[in-house]
């Protein structure tokens, strides 16, 4: 690892640590409520271990750069940028870097749908076909290869919990080849289900259908709905499906098997990036660690942030309940709520999150969690594939919880 790369990352990290520790007006100029860790029952010294861990990841060439943010009781106590924007570039990773958050788009789509739920425009037990008739009378692909009529239809709740039975065998790059979500759904709705609705947890495409349902019910494009109802009220000014040209230099570069993928061909066709017309409920948003914290803090606050209420607290409480039907397991120690994984047994889940915490991540290593019991939010942003071998979720969480001293 070139010395200049490591030095640049450490310089940026040390600057951020100094700003957080000082709790100065400059530190909070972007709207973040910066505070000393000890003021919210955490240890500055122990939080500094996060930076050392990230330095090691960068020095070993496992990732180009990482941004992390930790907040407790609504105060940001750790905000670190380490490394560089890409493996082959020298400019340091900065806290305002933009990341493709992939499946961390799904929770925002879920919140959009819950807004319609609160307005009485949908219920969790509505049949999806009552809003999107193309999904009426579904067929199921049997293990034998036969295609038979389903016994029932998928509900809106099934979309939130990934138990609708929908599953597209095509990858993201193939689906993004469709010009619009309208065109994609017209094709996707013809595919047979892979399981009886409510009977099996099948990850991925249910939130695309949920996002499309938001469009059908609201009469707005999903991107427009999110902009008007979520992003603008939360002050998430750096969150975009297709970041504008002026912000392209802030995008963290995707690293695939140790090499930069500057044109992102592993994620989307070049044509999709040029047309910018495909808007997905399951993936596609780009954001910063600070912006995503605002979204998480809104949920931790019971649906309110900065004087703007997006959801009622009782609706937010539904998010962290297990909505899976009896006999439909997700993972040991975990249930699944309305768009988020929910912790029921931390030991079995092998995560230090408290019971009732909810979280999700993205395929490029990004992860967040919300822990109501500890009044805690953690956000980690990185762009690397494959990411699982780095155990980012487990190690970041362990370091954060070890820093809680009160």
Number of C-alpha atoms within 10 A of each C-alpha: 10 9 8 14 25 21 16 20 28 23 16 20 27 17 13 19 22 13 20 24 17 14 17 13 12 12 19 15 10 10 12 16 16 24 23 19 25 15 13 19 14 21 19 18 11 16 22 18 16 21 23 13 15 26 23 14 19 21 18 11 15 20 31 33 32 30 26 24 22 23 27 23 17 22 20 25 27 26 24 28 31 32 33 28 30 24 22 14 13 17 14 25 30 25 22 18 27 29 24 30 25 21 22 26 23 29 24 23 27 23 24 24 27 26 19 15 15 14 9 9 14 21 16 16 11 16 20 24 17 14 18 16 11 16 22 16 13 23 22 21 17 14 9 6 8 9 14 13 13 17 11 14 20 25 20 24 23 30 28 28 28 26 28 30 25 29 18 16 10 8 11 16 16 12 20 24 15 18 16 17 24 14 11 17 19 12 12 19 18 12 18 21 23 19 21 22 23 24 17 21 20 18 15 19 21 26 28 22 26 26 25 25 23 27 21 14 14 15 11 14 16 23 19 13 17 19 17 12 14 21 22 12 18 22 15 19 13 19 20 19 18 19 19 9 8 7 11 12 11 18 22 27 29 27 26 17 13 15 16 19 17 14 13 16 11 14 17 18 18 14 13 17 16 9 11 14 16 21 22 27 28 23 25 23 24 23 25 27 27 24 20 26 24 21 21 25 24 21 23 23 16 18 21 19 20 11 8 12 16 22 19 15 15 10 18 20 16 13 24 25 20 19 19 23 14 8 9 14 15 19 13 14 17 22 24 27 23 29 27 24 24 29 30 22 18 17 14 12 16 13 16 18 27 20 18 22 25 26 24 19 23 20 18 22 24 27 22 24 23 26 20 21 12 15 17 25 26 26 26 24 30 29 28 28 20 15 21 12 9 15 10 19 21 13 13 19 19 15 17 24 18 14 20 19 12 10
